[in-house]
């Protein structure tokens, strides 16, 4: 039996000990109320033992039934109903054990019928009902407190775990963007431009600075606006354009309402980088990339396909990274089409809160 709490065994012992103490206390009170003297231990050892067993079996039964109710009646959505049902069922469970075990013991000890027993102890029976009601109220409050704390702890732990996964995914994307290979190509391009075309070299350096500034500034962001990502892509595309010239073309046509939606940082950059990485690009093998949308519900990134460079192997690392990041924000799946062209459809994220 799993209890609501992070230390299940301690909670079990606490519940059982509290139930036994409460049961014995009620037994002493009711005995004193009827006989006007406290029960002696040797003479009432059997009564004490039966009371402890009734208390333990009652608490175990209530805990099991409460766990069952947790799955069919939500505390959050139907608190009053959930609490009321718990108290009612607790009363029924306790009275069933009291009447069966306690009543059975007394009928044998007193050698009387159930009817005569209820008549003889009618006042104590009413007192027991009232006391049990308040005891079960306290129990349900305690159970709800443990349950709420457990749920809160689970949610917080889930958030921490998700955040660690997100940071790992961002780190992988960051490593891809700041790879030595990319930086080496950029520095080579600057070196070739400095004497040949100083203005172009200055523009290239400015765009390179914008690219790295975006990567650093969004490092801690979970989501960014699509319009911000697009502005970053324009600078990133400029760096690639200088390198590949007319062999690389990018067209962006995204509606204004999609521009205001959200996207994980560097998502478009990873898709463009994958297209460049996995296709041979030259005058005879141009690469065309199109970024648009479908019915304002999906961003679509499509690129033409050519021969793959011999030294490059695809492990779908970039796509897996994107899929894992999107899983935090939407249940809609990323769609991939690989036929004459390679297309990735990204669900439009309207809500900034993770699911």
JOMO-V186607 format. One record per backbone hydrogen bond with DSSP energy under -0.5 kcal/mol. CO is the residue of the C=O (numbers start at 0). NH is the residue of the N-H. E is the energy in kcal/mol with one decimal. If there is no record, write none. Layout:
CO/NH/E  CO/NH/E
//
This chain:
0/2/-0.5  2/4/-1.3  5/7/-0.5  6/10/-2.2  7/11/-2.3  8/12/-2.3  9/13/-2.4  10/14/-2.6  11/15/-2.7  12/16/-2.8  13/17/-2.4  14/18/-2.3  15/19/-2.4  16/20/-2.5  17/21/-2.6  18/22/-2.7  19/23/-2.5  20/24/-2.3  21/25/-2.4  22/26/-2.3  23/27/-2.5  24/28/-2.4  25/29/-2.8  26/30/-2.4  27/31/-2.5  28/32/-2.5  29/33/-1.7  30/34/-3.0  31/35/-2.0  39/43/-1.6  41/44/-0.8  43/47/-2.6  44/48/-2.5  45/49/-2.7  46/50/-2.2  47/51/-2.4  48/52/-2.3  49/53/-2.8  50/54/-2.4  51/55/-2.5  52/56/-2.7  53/57/-2.1  54/58/-2.3  55/59/-2.3  56/60/-2.2  57/61/-2.4  58/62/-2.4  59/63/-2.5  60/64/-2.4  61/65/-2.5  62/66/-2.3  63/67/-1.8  64/68/-2.6  65/69/-2.1  66/70/-0.7  67/70/-1.0  67/71/-0.6  68/71/-0.9  68/72/-3.0  73/77/-2.2  77/81/-2.9  78/82/-3.0  79/83/-2.7  80/84/-2.8  81/85/-1.8  82/86/-2.2  83/87/-2.4  84/88/-2.7  85/89/-2.1  86/90/-2.4  87/91/-2.2  88/92/-2.7  89/93/-2.6  90/94/-2.5  91/95/-2.2  92/96/-2.0  93/97/-2.6  94/98/-2.9  95/99/-2.4  96/100/-2.6  96/101/-1.0  97/102/-2.5  99/103/-0.7  100/104/-2.3  101/105/-2.3  102/106/-2.4  103/107/-1.5  104/108/-2.8  105/109/-3.5  106/110/-0.8  106/111/-1.1  112/116/-2.2  113/117/-2.7  114/118/-1.8  115/119/-2.3  116/120/-2.5  118/121/-0.8  120/124/-2.3  121/125/-2.1  122/126/-2.3  123/127/-2.5  124/128/-2.2  125/129/-2.1  126/130/-2.8  127/131/-2.9  128/132/-1.9  129/133/-1.7  130/134/-2.5  131/135/-2.9  132/136/-1.8  133/137/-2.2  134/138/-2.4  135/139/-2.8  136/140/-2.1  137/141/-2.4  138/142/-3.0  139/143/-2.7  140/144/-2.1  141/145/-2.5  142/146/-2.9  143/147/-3.0  144/148/-2.3  145/149/-2.5  146/150/-2.6  147/151/-2.6  148/152/-2.8  149/153/-2.5  150/154/-2.4  151/155/-2.7  152/156/-2.6  153/157/-2.5  154/158/-2.4  155/159/-2.3  156/160/-2.6  157/161/-2.9  158/162/-2.6  159/163/-2.2  160/164/-2.2  161/165/-2.8  162/166/-2.6  163/167/-2.1  164/168/-2.5  165/169/-2.7  166/170/-2.3  167/171/-2.1  168/172/-2.3  169/173/-2.8  170/174/-2.6  171/175/-1.8  172/176/-2.3  173/177/-2.7  175/178/-1.0  178/182/-2.2  179/183/-2.8  180/184/-2.2  181/185/-2.1  182/186/-2.6  183/187/-2.3  184/188/-2.2  185/189/-2.3  186/190/-2.5  187/191/-2.1  188/192/-1.4  189/193/-2.0  190/194/-0.6  191/195/-0.6  192/196/-3.2  196/200/-2.2  197/201/-2.5  198/202/-2.3  199/203/-2.4  200/204/-2.5  201/205/-2.2  202/206/-2.5  203/207/-2.4  204/208/-2.3  205/209/-2.2  206/210/-2.3  207/211/-2.3  208/212/-2.5  209/213/-2.2  210/214/-1.9  211/215/-2.3  212/216/-2.7  213/217/-1.9  215/218/-1.1  217/220/-0.9  223/262/-2.2  224/228/-2.0  225/229/-2.6  226/230/-1.9  227/231/-1.9  228/232/-2.3  229/233/-2.0  230/234/-1.3  231/235/-2.4  232/236/-3.3  233/237/-1.7  234/238/-1.5  235/239/-1.7  236/240/-3.0  237/241/-2.0  238/242/-1.0  239/243/-2.9  240/244/-2.8  243/246/-1.9  244/247/-1.5  246/286/-3.5  248/288/-2.8  250/290/-2.9  254/258/-1.7  255/259/-1.0  257/260/-1.4  258/226/-2.0  260/225/-2.3  261/348/-1.0  262/223/-2.6  263/266/-1.6  265/269/-2.3  266/270/-1.8  267/271/-2.4  268/272/-2.9  269/273/-2.5  270/274/-1.9  271/275/-2.4  272/276/-2.8  273/277/-2.4  275/278/-0.7  279/281/-0.5  281/284/-0.8  284/281/-1.1  285/287/-0.5  286/248/-2.5  287/303/-2.0  288/250/-2.6  289/291/-0.5  289/301/-2.9  290/252/-3.0  291/299/-2.7  293/296/-2.5  293/297/-1.3  296/347/-2.8  297/293/-2.4  298/345/-3.4  299/291/-2.7  299/301/-0.5  300/343/-2.4  301/289/-3.2  302/341/-2.6  306/279/-3.1  308/311/-1.3  312/314/-0.6  315/319/-2.3  316/320/-2.2  317/321/-2.0  318/322/-2.6  319/323/-2.3  320/324/-2.0  321/325/-2.5  322/326/-1.6  324/327/-1.4  325/328/-1.7  325/329/-1.8  327/354/-2.4  334/344/-3.2  336/342/-2.9  339/304/-0.6  340/338/-2.2  340/342/-0.6  341/302/-2.3  342/336/-2.8  343/300/-2.6  343/345/-0.6  344/334/-1.9  345/298/-3.4  347/349/-0.7  348/261/-2.6
//
